[in-house]
Amino acid sequence: MLDRRTLRVSLALVVVLASGIVAVGYVEAERSSDRVVGDPSVEQALRSGDLSPVVDPRDGRTVVATDSNAFVADENDGPRAQAELVAFAADGGIYYHENDHTRYWDVDPVAGTNSTVEFVYADHLTPEACDGSVCTRNGVERVNLTTGESTDVFSRVTPGKHSTRWHDVDRIDDHRLLVADIDRDRVFVVNTTTDLITWEWGAQAAFDVHSGGPFPADWTHLNDVEHVEIEGRDAAMVSLRNHDQVAFVDFERGLMENWTLGEDGDHDTLYEQHNPDYIPPERGGPALLVADSENGRVVEYQREDGSWNRSWTWSDARLGWPRDADRLPNGHTLVTDSNGDRVLEVDRTGEVVWSATIGFPYEAERLGTGEESAGGESAAALDLPDREPTAADRSVSGSVLASLPPSIANGIAYAFPRWVGPLEGVAVVALLVAVPLWIRLEYRWSNVSVGVRNPLRVERE
């Protein structure tokens, strides 16, 4: 049994050493920006306006919307999220950059243009702007990446933060937008000329409120919508993240039950997915390309004889929490890996042929290839091989998180600040164990506990 002096010295050493590791990690992160917003060279270029190449060249510009959980100081509002919209030029330099909004989500090219995009944003408003409460402005903005000229397209204010932020809006035509409304668990069509809602579907029309996430706080987490044509009819494809499902809603007849992919709690099929893309029959479908986020993989399902069958799976040892995947016209797949702090392009053999390291990206688009997967074919048509990392691949990667199940690794990565790596993580855990233990021991050793009778204790004869 160790005496008090030895225990005190040992705990003191643990606390001092762990605190030093955490402090050094934080200072290094502040200085270099590594693991806070991705590659230091990219962040330095963003801050300085340097247009020289910072990633490998690639045909076409690549636009990235980030949902950063890192924070920077703001002179007026205190800490704010460091989210960014970034476009990499074909030569690998920074073509465009802005960080005007709290969060950036969906980004889509505007048809008929070479360098104009529309993106979905969220801005957390002050209580003064929200009648004393907390609220969020969700909106769509159009920006010309060459000139920087921007136009507000549509916006609405929702209560609170987090579970009310819109993640996706899909353009139907020049006047209509299809909106994924997380706040009210619905999708709706709005005419931006008249500002009137012309169609809507609420998830309560088809799903039990006891399913999915907590009702009504974050029930469906309806994070994506796409205007599609199914069997000759207009429909909305919706991603119900907390239900582990992708559903199809006929504009006139409602939910198309026999088209639903996944089931609440069926994590072998999908697990809290993001950004599904529909590939139609004329391009080798019907197929669904999905960022299967909590499973740490990108998957594709082919519809055959009225059922969805998995036709392709891709992941590597670094892939953490993918939240977007687009099939490009050349057969490659553009993947956004949020917890891996990167956007990467995977070729037909499954090899990574291009990547850009940037902090906590949400969605990426390759301009000139169509919106999302509009120009790509299905995995079945391309005969794409599956690619999954082996245990040896994960051990070689050197990442502690890579050896854990994806859902656990994602939770740890999301809970801690971006600068906390494996060493800092161990140090944080050591502090969480050592400090309470030391306090408890000191209490037991102190005179405070001597002679104090527990009022709940019953004396037995």
Disulfide bonds with the S-S distance in Angstrom:
Cys130-Cys135 1.77
